[in-house]
Amino acid sequence: MKIEMKGINKAFGGNPVLQNAGFVLADGEIHALMGENGAGKSTLMKILTGVYTRDAGTVTVNGKEVVYNNAQEAEKEGIVFIHQELNVLFDLTVEENMFLGKEIHNRFGVCNKKAMQKEVRRILDVLGVNIKPEAKMDTLSVGQQQMIEIAKALMVDAKVIIMDEPTAALSQSETVTLFKVVRSLKQKGVSIVYISHRMEEIFELCDRITILRDGEYVGTKNIPETNMDEIVKMMIGREIGERYPERNTKLGDVVFEVKNLNCPGTFKNVNFNVRAGEVLGVAGLMGAGRTEIMQSIFGNMPHVTGQIFMNGQEIQNKNPWDAMDNGIGFITEDRKIEGLMLEKSIMENISIANLGRISQKGVLNKKREQEMTQQGIEDLHIKCTGAQHACGNLSGGNQQKVVFAKWIFTEPKLLILDEPTRGVDIGAKKEIYSIINKLADKGVAIIMVSSELPEILGMSDRIMVVHEGKIGGFIDKNEANQENIMILATGGELNG
């Protein structure tokens, strides 16, 4: 299927989001669509699939101009959009989610459960995913839920599949499986629109790349004829320099330590420490227990035993409020569900974790609240209309900066970062890395969990690798590489 979008304009409430944007998709190609957060990538694809109505411009499919009124019309024509935000019903089973509105009925009009389960198993086998059709969605990991979304697209006789950040929540093995499926679809003539901030994936998987900047079409390049530096310059309009800012590490005393941390069925015998000014990277395969260890430290996991020390003194974190009182901040991996109140303003989000600092005798000091919020906006370069800007209307990178601001003002001794740059564009990533460095320079101890090995290698002073709920080992910065990390992450041992 050939698609051409020309001169596309779209504004929301008088605010232009797309201006003269365009995109051309060829038969049987994997075409990357890139740009900073807020560049208009998802909006352009939502216009293609009828989720939004364009203000101007044309969309042609196989040479014929089309206007889809909704996503169902586009899907009937073979254009499927797998959104970044998971579109699943958590209280239903895998089978029920996949066949919602597409049920198979027998000649009496009754749902044919046997036929539907057989089809689910067939599609999941194609994806190499070991998930039972009768499993409830709320029992699956985020990565498994993402694979179900991809499986739903394969149920349709799709000619074009749009994937918006498809690997953001996938493990390395799941990503390898996805790439095999995508290449297989290409061989069958299916075209893929691949939206991602992960540059390495783009250059490994895609044939061509189209860049949007500030809602406008910048250009299209053949992947073999370009490089990362050129693409970054097209995306942000300037050279970005080194992807990871230089770290001038000055380590202090041990600030934080855990001894014999255990949680039945999740992790056991976890022992590690973090020094003042240190960035301890935490690597491991998805499901290894990295996030669960961090949640337990923050008082957010039941049935945890062991000892936790802050500056040599044992502390008890029975809940997150205890952890905050003990000087611990936690930026979770899902900012939209756990990190932010999207419908609330920047000011309300920053204030919520800092009420004790902006109140006296239970009375909120509005002036102090406004000053704190304005300082956060300025210090972290949050692009917004002001303190009252709703967080749901910010780009992903700016949402993440609000989360950072919220925790920075608590003045934590230890800051835990779980996937701090997930879904963030390359320009905003560099800014977030600089924020991390500044916090470390001030003596904050930092634990950074990340599934992106280049990020772990680029930002960590020391790396802790988790394997199946145990600490697989530690690697010093000068000995760290992707191979050593993966050896420990898969249960191996390093020689010497």
N, C-alpha and C positions, 0 to 999 in steps of 0.2 A: 504494500500500500504506500502510495506517494502522497505526502502532505506538504502543502505550502501555506504559510501564514505571512501576510504582507501588511505593513502599515497599521499594525494593531495598536489602538489606543484604549486605555481604561483608566477611569478615575473613580475614587470612592470619596463621597462627600466633598467634591471639589479638589481633592488631592490626587494629582496624576500619579498613577502607579506604572503604567506602560505608555510610552510615547514612541510611535513609529517602530514598534518591536516587530521582529520577524523570525521565522524558523522554517527550514526546509528539511524534510525527512525523506530519505530514499528507501526503496524496497530492500528488505533484508539487511539493514545496517544497524549497528549499535552506535547511537548518536548521543554524545554527552551534552548536557545543557548546564552551563556553569555561570556563576556570578556570586557576588557577595550576598549575605542575607539582606532581603529587601530589594534585590535587583529585579524581581518580577518573574522569576522562573516558574514557580508554582501557579501564579496568576495566569501566565500565558497558557499553561497546560489546562487550567480550569476553564479558560475560554474555549480552547479546542474541544473539550469534552462536554461543554454545555452547562457547566456549573455556574459560570459567570457569563453575562452578555457583554459583548464587545461594544465600545462606543464608536469605533471606526475601524476600517480595515477589512480584509477578505481572508477567508479560509477555504482552500480548495483541497479536495480529496480525489486523487486520480483524475485531476483536471477539471473536476466539477465543483462549483462553489456550494458550500454547505453551511447550514446553521442548525446546530443541535440545541434543542430547548432544555435538555437535561442529560445527565450522565447515562441514563438508561437508553436513550436514543443513540448516543455515541457507542455504547456497548453493543447494541444490536448490529451496528455497522462494523464491529470488530475492534473498537478502540477502548482499551481498558486502562484505568488509572489506579495504580496502587499508591495510596496516599501515605505520607510520612506519619500522620496521626492514625493510629490503628483504628480500623472501623469494625470492631468486633463486639459481640454481646457476651459479656463475661459469664453470665449465669446459664448460657446454653453450651451444648457440647460442640466439639470440632465438627462433627457431621452436620449438626443443625445450623451452625454458622456458615458452612460451605454451601449448603443447599437452601439457605433462606431465600424464599421467593423463586426457587428453581427446583422444587421438590419433584421427585419421580413418583408417579402414581400408577397403581395397577388399574385393570380395566373396571374396577368397582369404584375408582376415585379415591382409594386409600393409599397413604404414603407407603411406598415400597422400601422399607427399612433395609432389607437385605441388599437390594440393588444399589442403594445410596452408600451403604457401608463399603461395598465392593469397589465402587467408583472412588470413594475417599482413599481407600487403601492403595488403589492403583496410582492415583496422583501423588500421594505422599511417597510411594516407592520411587516414582520418577525423581522426586526431590531428594531422595535418600534420607528421609526424615522418619524416625521411629516414634510416632505419636499414634495413640489409639483413637479411632473415630469417636468412641464414647466418652473420651476425656473431656472434663469441663474446661473451658477456656481460662478460667481464673486459677487453674492449677498449673498452667504452662508458664514457662519463662517468657520474657519479652521477646527474646530471639525466636522461640518456638511460635509465638503468636504472629510474628512477622512472617515466618515461613507459611503459616496458614493463609495469610493475606495473599502471598504469592501463589499458593496452591489454588485459591479461589479464582485467580486470573487465568490459570491453566485450564479450568473447567470450561471456560468460554472459548469458542473458536476464534481466538484473538489474532488479529493481523498486525496490531500495534499495541505494545504494552509500555505504559509510562511508569517508571519506577522512581519514586521520590525518596532519596536517602535510604535505599533498601537494606544496606548493610550496617546502619547505625547501631542496631541492637543485636547483630549477629556475631557469633564466635568466628574464629579463623576458619575452623572446619566447615561451618555453615556457609561462610562466604565462598570458600572453594567450591562447595556444592552448588551454590547459586550461580557462580560464574559458568560452571559446566552446563547448567540448565539454560542460561542466557545464550551461550554459544550454540547449544543444540537448537534453540528456537530460531536463531539467526540462520542456521543451515536449512531450516524448514521454510525460510522466507519471511519469518516474522520480524518486524522492525521494533527496535527497543529504543525508547527515549530514557536516558540514564542521568538522573539528577543526583549529584553528589559533591560534597566538599573534599572528598578524599582523592587527592591528586594522583597518588600511586595507583589507585583502582582505575581511574580514567585512562591512564596511559597503558595499563595492562590489558584492559578489556575493550575499549571503544575504538571505532573507526574514524569518527570525526567529532569535532567539538564546536559548539556555538556558545559565544559569550554574550551575556547581557550585563549592562552596567547602568544603574539608576533608571531602569525601565526601558532602556534603549538597546537596540541591536548594535553590537560592536563589530563582530566578525565571526567567520567560520574557518576552522583550520583542519587539515588532515592530520591525524595524530602523528604519523611518521615524519611529518614535515615541520613539527613544532617542538617546543620543550616547555618545561614547567615555568621557567623564568618569563618566557614570552606570554604564557597564559595568565600568569599572575599580574603582569603589567597591563594586559587587556582587561582583566577583571577589576582592578582597583585604580588604574590610571597612573600608576607610578611603580618604580622598583621597590621591592619590599626588603631587599638585602637578605641576610641570613634568616632562615625560618625560625630558628631558636636563638633568642638573645643570649649573649655571653653571660655566664654566671661567675661572679667573683665570690666564691664560696668561703665564708668564714664561720666555721662551726664552733658553737659554744658547748656548754655542758649538756648532759642528757636532760631533756625536759619531760619526756613522756616515756613510759615503759609498761609493757604488759607481761605477765608471767603466768604460764600454764592456763591460758584462756581456752575454755572448752564449751561447746554447745552440742549436745547429743544429736548425732545424725547430720551435723552440718560442718563442724570443724573441731579439731582437738590439738592440745599441746602447742598453742600458739605463743611464741615468745619473741619479742622484738622491742627495740627502743628507737627514739628519734631525738636528735640533738637540736639545740637552738640554731636557727638559720639553715637547717638541713631540709632538702626535698627528698623524701624517701619515696621512690617510685614503687608501685605494687603492680606486678604483672601476673598473668595466669590465664588459662583458658576460661571461657564463659562457663559458669557453674562450679568453678573451683572453690568458691567460698569467699572471694575477695570482699564483695559488698557486705556479706553477712558478718564478717569479722568487723568491718567498720561500723555497721549498724549496732553490733553488740557493744562496742566501745562507747557509742553514743547513747546507750541505755534503751535501745529500741528492739532488743531481741530477748525473748523469755528463756529461762532455764540455762543461763550462762553462769559458769563458775570460773574462778581464777582471780588474779589480783591486777589492779590497775594503779599506776603511780604517776603523780604529777609533781615534778620538782622534788622527787624523793619521798613524798608523802602519799600513803595509800588513800585512794578516793573510792567512793561508791557512786556509780551512775545507775540508779534504779530506773531512771527515765531520762528523756532528753533535757528536761529542765535542770536536773542534777548535773548533767554533762555541761550545759551552758554555764551554770554557776561555778563549775570547776575549771572553766576556761577553755572549753572545747567548742569549736564551730564545725559544721558539717554541710558541705555543698553536695546535695544528692545528685544521682545520675539522671533523674527525670525532673527537670526544672518546672515543667508545665503542670505536673501533678503534685509533686512534693516540695518544690522550691519556691513557687510563686502563687499568689492569688491573682490570676490573670485578669479578672474583672476589676481589680482594685488598682489604684494609682501607684506610681513609683514611690511616693511619700509613704503611703500606707504599708507597702511591702517592706521598705527599709525600716520603718518605725516599729513594726510588729516584734522584731527581735531585740529592740533597744528601748522598750518602754521605761525601764528603770533608769536609763540615762537621760531621758527627756521628760521625766515626771518628778514632781515633788509632792509627797504626801497623797499620792493617788491622783493628782491633778496634772494633766498633760500641759507641758509648756510649748505652745504652738510655735513661738518664735524659735526656740531651740530645735524643734522638729523641722521647721522649714530650713534653718541654717544647715542642719546635718544633711538633709536631702540635697540641698543645693551643692554642698561640698562633695557629696558622693557623685553627683552628675558631672561636676567639673573635674574632679580627680580621676574618674574612670572614663571620661570622655563619652558619656552616654548620650547618644543622638536621640533627642526627644523635643517635644514642644514645651516641656517644663515639668515641675514636680507632680502635677496632676495628670500627666499622660498615663493612660491605662496601659498596664504591662502587656496585656493581650494584643495591643496594637504596635508593639515594638518588634524589631527584627530579633532573630534568635540570639545573635551576638550581644545585642543590647539588653535582652532579657537576662542573659547570663551575667552581665556586668552589674545589673541590679541585685542579683543574688549575691555576688561578691561584696557589693557595697553593704548589703544588709549584715553580712557576717563580719566584715572588716571593722565596722563600728562597735561590735561587741568586744573588740580588742582581745581576740583569742590567744592563748599560749600555744595551742595546737589547732591547726585547721586541716580538716579532712576534705579532700577533693575527690569525688567519685565521677569519673568521666567529665572533667571540667570543660572540655571543648567539643563535646558531642553535638553535632548539628550546627556547628559554628563555622563561618567562612574563614578563609586563610588570613585575611586582614585582621579580623577580630581575634583570631587565635593568637597572633603575634602580640596584640595588646593584652590579652589575658596572661600570656607567658610573662610579659613585663610586670603585670600586677603581682604574679606569684613571686617573681624575683625581688620586687620591692618589699613584699611581706617577709621573705626570708632574710633580706638585708636588715630588717628591723628586729630580727631574732625570733620570729615566729617559726615554730616547728611545723613542717608541712608533710602530710601523707597524700600522695597523688596516685589514685587508682586509674589506670587507663588501658584500653584494649588496643590502642595504637602504639605499636612498638617504637616507631620513630620518635613519637612524643615522649615515651618513657626514657629512651636513650638520650634525647636532646635536652631534657629538663631535670633529670634525676642526679643527685649526688651519690646515691646508693640505691640498689634495686633489690626488693624482696619478691621472690617468686612463690606463688601459692599453687599447690597441686593437690586436688581432691581433699580439700579441707585441712591440709598440713602445709607448713612452710617447707618448700622444696629446697630453698637455699637463698643466699645473699650474694650479690655481685657488686664489686666496687666499680665506680664509673670508668676507670681506666682499663678494666677488663671486660666491660659490657659490650655485647653485640647481640643481634637478633638470634643467632644460632645458639649462643649460650643460654639465653632466656628460654628459648623453646625446648632445649634439652631438659632444663629444670621443670618447665611447665608441663611436660609430658611424662614426668616421673624418672628421668634419667639423672646421672651424676656427672659433674664436671671433673675432668682429669686434673689432678694436681690441686 
